[in-house]
Amino acid sequence: DNALYGGDAAFYYKGKYSREGENRISANVEVVDYSGKKQSVLGPLGMFRLALTGVGKDQQLTLVGQVEGQPNLRISIILKKVDELVEA
């Protein structure tokens, strides 16, 4: 359903993406610190949203964007689907 879910040692990520044409993607991703460290690659942020655009091919999305409301905080991301979600 065009959902994004993931995480690492300090943050979890959830959001939605939409396709625009054959390979173009736009996404909005919520990033939340669950470790208490509040130290992301973008600085000391505990929770923020990313507005992203890019391309999708096969099982990979390559995106660039920024923290919503803070255009000076930019990021490039490569997302890879590693497995299907578990259905309830």
Contacts in CASP RR format, 6 or more apart in sequence:
PFRMAT RR
TARGET T0000
AUTHOR 0000-0000-0000
METHOD contacts of the structure
MODEL  1
DNALYGGDAAFYYKGKYSREGENRISANVEVVDYSGKKQSVLGPLGMFRL
ALTGVGKDQQLTLVGQVEGQPNLRISIILKKVDELVEA
2 16 0 8 1.000
2 17 0 8 1.000
2 18 0 8 1.000
2 19 0 8 1.000
3 14 0 8 1.000
3 15 0 8 1.000
3 16 0 8 1.000
3 17 0 8 1.000
3 85 0 8 1.000
4 13 0 8 1.000
4 14 0 8 1.000
4 15 0 8 1.000
4 16 0 8 1.000
4 17 0 8 1.000
4 27 0 8 1.000
4 29 0 8 1.000
4 79 0 8 1.000
5 12 0 8 1.000
5 13 0 8 1.000
5 14 0 8 1.000
5 15 0 8 1.000
5 85 0 8 1.000
6 12 0 8 1.000
6 13 0 8 1.000
6 14 0 8 1.000
7 13 0 8 1.000
9 35 0 8 1.000
10 33 0 8 1.000
10 34 0 8 1.000
10 35 0 8 1.000
10 36 0 8 1.000
10 37 0 8 1.000
10 39 0 8 1.000
10 40 0 8 1.000
11 31 0 8 1.000
11 32 0 8 1.000
11 33 0 8 1.000
11 34 0 8 1.000
11 35 0 8 1.000
11 40 0 8 1.000
12 31 0 8 1.000
12 32 0 8 1.000
12 34 0 8 1.000
13 29 0 8 1.000
13 30 0 8 1.000
13 31 0 8 1.000
13 32 0 8 1.000
14 29 0 8 1.000
14 30 0 8 1.000
14 32 0 8 1.000
15 27 0 8 1.000
15 28 0 8 1.000
15 29 0 8 1.000
15 30 0 8 1.000
16 27 0 8 1.000
16 28 0 8 1.000
17 25 0 8 1.000
17 26 0 8 1.000
17 27 0 8 1.000
17 28 0 8 1.000
17 52 0 8 1.000
17 61 0 8 1.000
18 25 0 8 1.000
18 26 0 8 1.000
18 27 0 8 1.000
19 25 0 8 1.000
20 26 0 8 1.000
23 55 0 8 1.000
23 56 0 8 1.000
23 57 0 8 1.000
24 53 0 8 1.000
24 54 0 8 1.000
24 55 0 8 1.000
24 56 0 8 1.000
25 52 0 8 1.000
25 53 0 8 1.000
25 54 0 8 1.000
25 55 0 8 1.000
25 56 0 8 1.000
25 61 0 8 1.000
25 63 0 8 1.000
26 51 0 8 1.000
26 52 0 8 1.000
26 53 0 8 1.000
26 54 0 8 1.000
27 50 0 8 1.000
27 51 0 8 1.000
27 52 0 8 1.000
27 53 0 8 1.000
27 61 0 8 1.000
27 63 0 8 1.000
28 49 0 8 1.000
28 50 0 8 1.000
28 51 0 8 1.000
28 52 0 8 1.000
28 68 0 8 1.000
29 49 0 8 1.000
29 50 0 8 1.000
29 52 0 8 1.000
30 47 0 8 1.000
30 48 0 8 1.000
30 49 0 8 1.000
31 40 0 8 1.000
31 45 0 8 1.000
31 46 0 8 1.000
31 47 0 8 1.000
31 48 0 8 1.000
31 49 0 8 1.000
31 50 0 8 1.000
32 46 0 8 1.000
32 47 0 8 1.000
33 40 0 8 1.000
33 45 0 8 1.000
33 46 0 8 1.000
33 47 0 8 1.000
36 46 0 8 1.000
38 44 0 8 1.000
38 45 0 8 1.000
38 46 0 8 1.000
40 46 0 8 1.000
40 48 0 8 1.000
41 75 0 8 1.000
42 48 0 8 1.000
42 67 0 8 1.000
42 73 0 8 1.000
42 75 0 8 1.000
43 73 0 8 1.000
45 67 0 8 1.000
48 67 0 8 1.000
48 68 0 8 1.000
48 70 0 8 1.000
49 67 0 8 1.000
49 68 0 8 1.000
50 65 0 8 1.000
50 66 0 8 1.000
50 67 0 8 1.000
50 68 0 8 1.000
50 75 0 8 1.000
50 77 0 8 1.000
51 65 0 8 1.000
51 66 0 8 1.000
51 68 0 8 1.000
52 63 0 8 1.000
52 64 0 8 1.000
52 65 0 8 1.000
52 75 0 8 1.000
52 77 0 8 1.000
53 63 0 8 1.000
53 64 0 8 1.000
53 65 0 8 1.000
54 61 0 8 1.000
54 62 0 8 1.000
54 63 0 8 1.000
54 64 0 8 1.000
55 61 0 8 1.000
55 62 0 8 1.000
56 62 0 8 1.000
59 80 0 8 1.000
59 81 0 8 1.000
60 78 0 8 1.000
60 79 0 8 1.000
60 80 0 8 1.000
60 81 0 8 1.000
61 77 0 8 1.000
61 78 0 8 1.000
61 79 0 8 1.000
62 76 0 8 1.000
62 77 0 8 1.000
62 78 0 8 1.000
62 79 0 8 1.000
63 76 0 8 1.000
63 77 0 8 1.000
63 78 0 8 1.000
63 79 0 8 1.000
64 74 0 8 1.000
64 75 0 8 1.000
64 76 0 8 1.000
64 77 0 8 1.000
65 74 0 8 1.000
65 75 0 8 1.000
65 76 0 8 1.000
66 72 0 8 1.000
66 73 0 8 1.000
66 74 0 8 1.000
66 75 0 8 1.000
67 73 0 8 1.000
67 75 0 8 1.000
END
